[in-house]
Amino acid sequence: MSLIARAAAALLGAALLIGLPATASARADGPVAKPAHAPPVPLLWKVSGAQGSELYLLGSFHLLKPDDYPVSADVDSAFNAADRLVFELPPEQMSSPELATQMMQAALRRDGRLLENELDADTWRRLQAWSAANNMPLERLAGLKPWFIGLTISLTQMAQQGLDAEAGLDRHLMERAAKAGKAATGLETAASQISMLDGMSAEEQRQLLREALEQVEKGDQQSRRLHDAWRRGDAALLWNEMAAQMKREYPRLYQRINVDRNDAWLAPLQRQLQGGQGTTLVVVGALHLLGSDGVVEKLRAKGYTVERICSACKRR
């Protein structure tokens, strides 16, 4: 998967992935696999606030496989302790039938230009080949912006590997919260997340599409590595191979898609740490929690006591 598309899939809400065409979000064919290994090692931190208030920060992978479940006992404990859950998007927006319409409206080309004329000859040739191989009519793609096409290609490839937005950790915990009668809210709106993608520069959009098509030809071992790293709770690999690389190669996009959003989340998260707020479980894309720009370090810098919760780490 391309660097930008990997970041979009990992940093942006899974709702955007649900809004893509069926080829991108379709479940893998075949029977549901039974877990053949231990649950994923969670990227989970506990932040201690005033008068016993606590905040659990859980790093999500927005597309998962059925055999990534059940979750670990640490996640179950955090969920059971939580009085409420907070996600990137409110559950009602994630499940809204209007979301796909909003996504497609943003993706439609309205500048009167032909997509073929916007792309270099090699990218256009590769797009034609991908379109034919995936039964996606080229005329359907030609009316869409490059960022949307590139994301569709990358997410289609992930779906072919068995990764599914419907199986993402966000969706799983939203459903559990609803069944348990726990309140659930969001830090952002779907409109703001879509605006971030649609706000890419023309060159960023073309680069996303070029990289997505190049990675198709390579078989995209990178998304498997990142999924495996998330399963192992390997924060260092996730940071180095995605966030740090994006920060170097696309600093303006990294600032918008990660740093600015993390900064905007600090105030509402700190409100949950005030006295009398009880326990809150926050579930966001894993990369929002990692590195010096991540929420974990930003809260630690404000004087809160922060510790990683990882029973599996202690057994290693």
Summary of the structure (lengths in Angstrom):
residues: 316
radius of gyration: 19.4
end to end distance: 30.9
largest distance: 62.4
contacts: 1060
relative contact order: 0.24
helix: 59%
strand: 11%
